[in-house]
Every structure is written in structure tokens, then in C-alpha cells.
Amino acid sequence: MNAATQNSSSMSETLKARKVHLTALLKIVDTKIGKSTAMQKLTITAIKAEMGLIEHKLKKR
């Protein structure tokens, strides 16, 4: 993806779509019932961090 050629509205749409995708992944990986593995915990932490970064970028716009 070439950021120089994208306008801000398409970039915002891309970020929103990425956030929706990450939310869906989080629902798949996150287990409320039962024991979660260390890999699941790391994955959940990484997804939440990425979502935080996306939210920060969206607020800057």
C-alpha cells in the first residue's frame, strides 16, 4: 500500500476495515471459558495493541 497516493478518506476507511477485521479475530481467539494458552494470551495482547494504534491514528484524522 502506497500511503503517498492514498487520500485521507480512503486511509480512514482502510483503518476502519482493519479494526473490524481485528475485532473479528479477537472474538475467535479470545476464550472466556476454559484455560487459554500462552500463545493465545500473546495473540490477544498483540491484537489489542494494534487496535489501540488504529484508534490513535483515526483520532488524529
C-alpha positions in Angstrom: 0.0 0.0 0.0 1.5 3.3 -1.0 0.5 5.9 1.6 1.5 8.8 -0.6 -1.1 8.1 -3.2 -4.0 7.4 -0.8 -6.2 10.3 0.2 -7.2 10.6 3.9 -10.8 9.3 3.4 -9.6 6.1 1.8 -7.0 5.7 4.5 -9.6 6.2 7.2 -11.8 3.5 5.5 -8.8 1.2 5.4 -8.1 1.7 9.1 -11.8 1.1 10.0 -11.9 -2.1 7.9 -8.7 -3.3 9.6 -10.2 -2.6 13.0 -13.3 -4.6 12.2 -11.2 -7.4 10.9 -9.1 -7.4 14.1 -12.2 -7.3 16.3 -13.5 -10.5 14.5 -10.1 -12.2 15.0 -10.2 -11.2 18.7 -13.6 -12.9 19.1 -12.2 -16.1 17.5 -9.0 -16.2 19.6 -10.4 -14.9 22.9 -11.7 -17.7 25.1 -13.8 -16.7 28.0 -14.4 -20.3 29.1 -11.6 -22.7 29.8 -7.9 -22.3 30.0 -6.1 -20.1 27.5 -2.6 -20.9 26.3 0.4 -18.5 26.5 0.2 -18.2 22.7 -3.4 -17.1 22.9 -2.6 -14.5 25.5 0.2 -13.1 23.4 -2.0 -13.0 20.3 -4.8 -11.2 22.2 -2.3 -8.7 23.6 -0.9 -8.1 20.1 -4.4 -7.6 18.6 -5.4 -5.2 21.3 -2.2 -3.2 20.8 -2.8 -3.0 17.1 -6.4 -1.9 17.6 -5.1 0.8 20.0 -2.7 2.1 17.4 -5.5 2.1 14.8 -7.8 4.1 17.1 -5.0 6.5 17.8 -4.4 7.0 14.0 -8.2 7.5 13.5 -8.4 10.1 16.2 -5.5 12.1 14.6 -7.5 12.5 11.4 
